[in-house]
């Protein structure tokens, strides 16, 4: 009768795990879209902003 044993774990190095570059690209894309949306909102409502209000 054989007993199943778990596979030995691979040693994990202490340094950071390699992250796929798509995560950095995704974050950059989100920042660009947020800035673009802010710019479009400012352009649309520029004349309605009370710049002289205190």
Residue pairs with C-beta under 8 A, 6 or more apart in sequence:
none
